[in-house]
Amino acid sequence: MPRIRSTHDLDDDAPAARGSLGAQRARHQKIAESVIKRGSMSIGDIVRATGVSAMTIYRDVATLEEAGIVSRQRGQVLAVAGSLQEASAGFRLEQNHEIKASMAAALASRIKPGSSLVLDDSTSGVWLLRALENVAPLTVVTNSLLVAQEVGGRDDIRLLMTGGEYQPWAQALMGEAAISGLSRIHADVCVMSASGVVDGRCMHPYGDVAAVKRAMLASAHCKVLMLDHTKFTRRALHAFAAVEEFDIVVVDRATAQRTLDWLAELDVETIISEE
């Protein structure tokens, strides 16, 4: 994603430039995450949340606008659609469901009976489990309640849940307890998705989710990334991995040829689904 310039870059003499660069960047992060989670905030709300002047907030918002993360309309700061992909787990489950089902089916043949899987809070894990209906036994490690519910009454799948703080928007567990639990796991395969890909990096709007994803990647031998074609044009705030860190990338057939050529240059195995 474009570098988020500090207010110091914009105007060396501005009041917003006073203080450390780290403090300015931290404020930008706080503003962006708050707006993304809520969808929109007024300038006044942001002033109250940060404790700085309205003039400083206007400069901060201008910086975030330039980075393509927010937009400003009539005193409201709005999350740019490309940065707001994780608002509702239930909505995401059915979004592009035919493509997700096809991608899951394309990956399913790589999962062998007896495998242990780490599945993140993206809905790809749910669709993968549906494609693995006849593959058993399996062990599933997840922080996602949607994944846990999908396992349901299957007595041929052993389910392990990470600890952590429940986040209703994601229907998943996050935080240090989740990361700590994952540090004691070494699974065969980790399967996850991303909100977007920017400059070869997998991105997510929320830092706590990105941290859990990093822990999941460290907990598995084979790393699989599932990305439908829309993810290659979306932005988000936090990087959690480079695409080249994955062993397999699963995409759908609507993925642009230039993207497929780029993946080939990375020497990453690419699986293209039929739908």
Secondary structure, DSSP 8 states (H G I E B T S, - for coil): ------HHHH-TTSGGG-S-HHHHHHHHHHHHHHHHHHSEEEHHHHHHHHTS-HHHHHHHHHHHHHTTSEEEETTEEEE-GGG---S-HHHHHHTTHHHHHHHHHHHHTT--TT-EEEE-SSTHHHHHHHHTTT--SEEEEESBHHHHHHHTT-TTEEEEE---EEETTTTEEESHHHHHHHTT--EEEEEE--SEEETTEEEES-HHHHHHHHHHHHTEEEEEEE--GGGGG---SEEEEEGGG-SEEEE-TTS-HHHHHHHHHTT-EEEE---
